[in-house]
Amino acid sequence: MILATAPEAKSISSMVAGLAETGKLLVVGVPHESISVNVIEIVGQKLAVQGWPSGSAIDSEDTLRFRALNGVQPMIEKYPLEKVGEAYHQMISGRVRFHVVLAMGK
């Protein structure tokens, strides 16, 4: 299973190739554009693409527990605090590929 949290259509679309047979791509990050998948690949390998609304407290707890138990490391875009405006603009425009993190201090 692959959990797609970043709202970037091209990245989400490319994740299908990383699934093993009978794997599932669960999309919780909603991009502005449509995603594109190869139906032959999905049918041939018995794959699934599913969306899931998230945001409740229990969803966050479950996600953190899963991360801790499985050693999952996030992919981030790090910005120094001085570039908070740039980071915000990237998020609002939908051009962020991963989670934005502001670095405090050095």
DALIN-V688955 format. One record per helix or strand of 2 or more residues. SS is the DSSP state (helix for helix, strand for strand). FROM is the first residue (numbers start at 1). TO is the last residue. If there is no record, write none. Layout:
SS;FROM;TO  SS;FROM;TO
This chain:
strand;2;4  helix;9;18  strand;24;27  helix;39;44  strand;48;51  helix;57;70  strand;76;80  helix;81;93  strand;99;103
